[in-house]
Amino acid sequence: MAAKKEFLSEDTIIVFGKIPVGEYRKFFIKSIGEEIVNGAEGMNFQTWLFTQGGKTLKEATEEYFHPLGHKTMYEFLTERRFNTVSKQDKDFIIAFDKGINELGYDFGGAIHVGHSWGSKQMIIYGKTGTKSRQCAARVWIKDDGILFHQN
C-alpha cells in the first residue's frame, strides 16, 4: 500500500533541485486558495519562486501578500537566508553595490538562485534603464564565502 503523500509545510525552506516546482505550486494553491500567476512585478510563478530561494514558504507567502517594494541590498542581506554570510562579505557586497550604483548599474531588485560555482544565491548587476541588461558583474553567495566576477 502506497504511503499518503504529505503536503509541504509552511516551515519548508525553498530549495531548488530537492523539491519539484509543482509541489511548491500545490502548497500555494492549497494555502492561499489560488495559483500565484503574477508573483512580483508580473513574473510568472517559477520566476517568482526562484527569487524566494532560501526563504520558508511562510515567509514567501507573507511577502507575496505584503510586498515591501524595492528592497535595498542592505535589506536583502538582513534576511534570515543570509545569516551564514560573514559580516566581512556583507560589508563588501554593500560597498560594491553602492559603488556600482554610482556608475549606473544595479542588481535589478532581486537576488537569484545560484546555479553555478556551488552557490546558493547570485547577485547580477546590469546597466539601469536599459531594455537588455548585459551583466557587468556577479556575486555568488556560497556556503564558504562569496565569489566575485566582473565582466
N, C-alpha and C positions, 0 to 999 in steps of 0.2 A: 504494500500500500504506500503510495507516494505521500511524503510529508507535505503538510499545508504550507504554502509559501507565505511568508510574512511580509507585510509592507514595511518600507523603510520608516524609521522613527525620526522625529524632529531633531534628535541629537546626532544623526548621521552626518558625518563630515563629507562634503562634496569633494570626491577624489576621482579623477578620470582614469579609465583603464581597469578599475576594480568593479565598478557597478555600471551596467549599461544605462545610457541616457534615457531609455524607455522606462526604467524603474524610477528615475527621478521625476519624469513626466507623470507617472502614475501617482507618485506622492503628492505632487502639486494639484492634480485633478481631484484627488481624494480630500486633501486638506483645505483647499480654497474653493472647491466646487466647480472649477473650470480649468481649462488649459491656459497656461501663460503663453500668449501668442506675440505680444509686444512687450518684452521684458523692460528694458530701459532704452529710451531714445529709439524706438522702433526696431530693436533687434529681434531676430527670431528666437525661439526657445533655446535651441542649442547654443547659439552665440551668447545669449544672456547667461545661460548656465555656466559657460566657460569663464565668464567674468566673476562668478561666485565661488570659484575653486578655493578650497581651504576653509570655507565657512560651514557652519552647520545648516541643515535645512531650515531650522527655526530662524537663524539669522538672515538667511536669504529671503525667507517669506516676509519677515519684518521689513527688510529693506525694499522689497517689492511693493508692499503696501504703503510704506512711508519713505519714499526716496529722499535722500539728502541733497540731491542736486549734484553739482560738480564738486568732488572732493579734492582737496589738495593732497600732494604727496605725503605730507606730514600726517594728515588724517587717515590716509590709507595705512601707513606704517604703524599706526597705533592700534589697528585691528588685531584681535587675538591670533589670527592666522599668521601674523608676522612676529609673534613673540620669540621665535627661535632666531631671528635676525639680530646680530650683535649691535650694540649701540654705535660702535665704530662704523659698521656697514650702513646703518640707518643714517648716520651723520653724513657719510659720503654721498648716499643717494639723494638726500635732501639738498646738500650743497650743489651737487651736479645738476639736479632738477632746477634749482634757482638759476644757475649759470646758463644752462641751455635755454631756459625760458627767455632770458635776456637777449639771446641770439635769434629768437623767433621760432623755437621748437618746443614741443610739449609731448606728454605721454598719452594724449587723447582722452584722459579721464578714466582709463581702465588699466588694470594690471591683469595680464593674461596668464592662462595656464602655460607653464613652460613645457616645451616638447623636446628639448634637446639639452645637451650638456649636463644631464642629470638634475635639471632644475624643477622646482615646484611651480614657481611663478616667473613671469618675464615682463619687464617694462620695456616698451618700444617707443622710442622718440622719433617724431616726424615733424616736418615743417607745418606750422599752423596756417590756417586759412587757405589751404590748397585742397584740390579735389583728390589728387593722388599723393598720399603721404609716404614718400620714399623714406625708408628707415635711415636715420642719421646715426643712431646709437641704440644699443640694447644693454640691459642689465638683467642677468639671470640670477634668480634667488634660489640658492641651493641649501641643502641641509648643513653643509660645512662652510658657508660663506657666500659671497657673491662673485660673479664673473662679469666683467665689463668689456664691451666691444664697441668701438667707434668705427663707423664706415668711412 
